[in-house]
Amino acid sequence: MRGQDNRSQDEEMRAASEYGRRAEPLPDIHVHSVLTAGDAEYGEELRDRRARQEHLEREITSLGKRLSAPLASEKPQRRWFRRSATKSA
């Protein structure tokens, strides 16, 4: 059984490589199967990139909100050099 599978795969590979040599177009089914596999890989990569982008957008938004909000425990800063209330003339 395996011998037949290997033989048929070898024949398919040989047939596909010979098409280019004889300047014959590849059969539509071969082109479709190659494109389908490529589309599946591209779709997975695109899905992963979009998920990462959405995660980073949420993280950036939350960090921006946290950094732009005033601190709750913030005390007014004291000046190092205070001006005296009475001015000397």
matplotlib code that plots the C-alpha trace (Angstrom):
import matplotlib.pyplot as plt

x = [0.0, 2.8, 4.7, 1.7, 1.4, 5.1, 5.0, 1.9, 3.6, 6.7, 4.7, 2.9, 6.2, 7.8, 4.8, 4.8, 8.4, 8.1, 5.4, 7.9, 10.4, 8.0, 6.5, 3.1, 0.9, 0.3, -3.1, -5.6, -6.0, -2.2, -2.3, -5.4, -3.9, -0.7, -2.6, -4.9, -2.0, -0.4, -3.6, -4.0, -0.5, -1.0, -4.4, -2.9, 0.0, -2.5, -4.7, -1.8, -0.5, -4.0, -4.4, -1.0, -1.9, -5.1, -3.4, -0.7, -3.4, -5.2, -2.0, -0.9, -4.3, -4.3, -0.8, -1.7, -4.7, -2.7, 0.1, -2.2, -4.2, -2.9, -1.6, -4.1, -1.4, 0.4, 1.2, 1.8, 5.5, 7.3, 9.6, 13.2, 13.5, 10.5, 10.0, 9.5, 6.2, 7.9, 10.2, 13.2, 13.8]
y = [0.0, 2.4, 1.5, 2.6, 5.9, 6.7, 5.7, 7.9, 10.8, 10.4, 10.4, 13.6, 15.3, 14.2, 15.3, 18.7, 19.2, 18.1, 20.6, 23.5, 21.7, 21.3, 24.7, 23.3, 25.1, 23.3, 21.8, 24.0, 21.5, 21.7, 25.5, 25.5, 23.2, 25.2, 28.5, 27.0, 25.9, 29.3, 31.1, 28.9, 29.8, 33.5, 33.5, 32.0, 34.5, 37.4, 36.2, 36.0, 39.4, 41.0, 39.4, 40.7, 44.2, 44.2, 43.2, 45.9, 48.5, 47.6, 47.7, 51.0, 52.5, 51.4, 52.6, 56.0, 56.3, 55.4, 57.8, 60.7, 60.4, 62.4, 60.4, 60.0, 60.3, 63.2, 66.0, 69.6, 70.2, 72.4, 75.0, 74.9, 78.7, 80.4, 84.1, 85.8, 87.5, 90.7, 92.3, 94.1, 97.4]
z = [0.0, 0.9, -2.2, -4.3, -2.4, -2.8, -6.5, -7.1, -5.3, -7.2, -10.5, -9.4, -8.6, -11.8, -13.8, -12.1, -12.8, -16.4, -17.1, -16.8, -19.0, -21.9, -21.4, -20.7, -18.2, -14.9, -14.5, -12.7, -9.8, -9.1, -9.1, -6.9, -4.3, -4.1, -3.8, -1.2, 1.0, 0.6, 1.5, 4.6, 5.8, 5.0, 6.8, 9.9, 9.9, 9.4, 12.2, 14.6, 13.6, 14.1, 17.5, 18.5, 17.2, 19.1, 22.3, 21.9, 21.2, 24.4, 26.3, 24.9, 25.6, 29.2, 29.8, 28.2, 30.5, 33.5, 32.8, 31.9, 35.1, 38.0, 40.9, 43.8, 46.5, 44.9, 47.4, 46.3, 45.8, 48.2, 46.9, 47.9, 48.1, 49.4, 49.0, 52.3, 52.9, 53.9, 51.3, 52.5, 50.9]

ax = plt.figure().add_subplot(projection="3d")
ax.plot(x, y, z, "-o")
ax.set_aspect("equal")
plt.show()
